[in-house]
Amino acid sequence: MPRTAYVNGRYVPHRQAAVHIEDRGYQFADGVYEVVPVFGGTLVDEELHLDRLERSLRELRIAMPMSRQALKMISAEVMRRNGLTNGLVYMQVTRGVAPRDHKFPKTPVKPAVVMTVRQTKPVSQEILDNGIKVVSRPDIRWQRRDIKSTSLLPNCLAKQEAHEAGAYEAWLVEPDGTVTEGTSTNAWIVTKDNKLVTRSATNSILNGITRISLLKVAAAEGIEFEERPFTLEEALEAREAFTTASSIYLLPVTEIDGKPIGNGHPGILSQKLRQAYIERVAKPGAFQAEAAA
Ligand SMILES: Cc1ncc(COP(=O)(O)O)c(C=O)c1O
């Protein structure tokens, strides 16, 4: 089936999908995005993703391009046209097209909207059995990491370095030694006294939707957790570590900077949480029911 994209009001063949050269997203990374997982034809935590999209836009003073209902209709249509039942929906909104000038356009322009979908392969058994390797890198990003901005160059550089080092992800570290998050994932550890720890949702990190949902899952499972910064040193000494994102749910981390975490195998709590999270994702209607509650 040929791929179809949505670009500024039109459904177009993916190969021909294009934006204007003076789109501020292209020139200044003046835009935001969301990646929403699709499981069995349902957008996982759609309302939470749209909440975050609206918040990111508000923080950058970009107008919501259309109603939430309209965004939902477009994502459903892009999924339909691409025959997508499992994978990801990518949505991006930029400030729009205007002559190149750092200042916002004097008369507001129409925000530009792009939506695409992608089929994803299930995580390999090899990764589930052995976990992933992570390397640490200095966090050189700006101070508003809570905004899901398309400005991802530091993330790309660190991810490439991880790849070149044979690792799956880079965890980013502040000058004070604390881990903020991964380049495209949130970072978690399980301490020696079995406490689940992830950084609190401040401007230092992107508040992952998987992070939010996993905290709910942990609470429902009676698992104690703390939202606080943890150091790289603490992570190296942790019983378990894992990393979360919409595209991967939860992947156990079994090595950081070449050193094994815990016994070097995916941790028991990590595996239990991954399973519990997937069960929640797979429960038909779970998201709509929660959103309505
Ligand atoms: C920097 C960063 N942190 C965390 C995440 C995880 O967020 P989510 O769970 O919403 O996918 C992402 C996802 O792209 C990210 O880019």
The ligand as a MOL file (V3000), in Angstrom:
LIG
                    3D

  0  0  0     0  0            999 V3000
M  V30 BEGIN CTAB
M  V30 COUNTS 16 16 0 0 0
M  V30 BEGIN ATOM
M  V30 1 C 13.7690 13.7850 25.0880 0
M  V30 2 C 12.6640 12.8030 25.2760 0
M  V30 3 N 12.3930 12.3500 26.5070 0
M  V30 4 C 11.4150 11.4620 26.7240 0
M  V30 5 C 10.6630 10.9350 25.6790 0
M  V30 6 C 9.5790 9.9390 25.9430 0
M  V30 7 O 8.3060 10.5090 25.7760 0
M  V30 8 P 7.0300 9.6660 25.4150 0
M  V30 9 O 6.8890 8.6310 26.4870 0
M  V30 10 O 5.9190 10.6340 25.4150 0
M  V30 11 O 7.2660 9.0370 24.0790 0
M  V30 12 C 10.9000 11.3880 24.3760 0
M  V30 13 C 10.1160 10.8840 23.2600 0
M  V30 14 O 10.2850 11.2230 22.1190 0
M  V30 15 C 11.9210 12.3500 24.1710 0
M  V30 16 O 12.2010 12.8150 22.9360 0
M  V30 END ATOM
M  V30 BEGIN BOND
M  V30 1 1 1 2
M  V30 2 1 2 3
M  V30 3 2 2 15
M  V30 4 2 3 4
M  V30 5 1 4 5
M  V30 6 1 5 6
M  V30 7 2 5 12
M  V30 8 1 6 7
M  V30 9 1 7 8
M  V30 10 2 8 9
M  V30 11 1 8 10
M  V30 12 1 8 11
M  V30 13 1 12 13
M  V30 14 1 12 15
M  V30 15 2 13 14
M  V30 16 1 15 16
M  V30 END BOND
M  V30 END CTAB
M  END
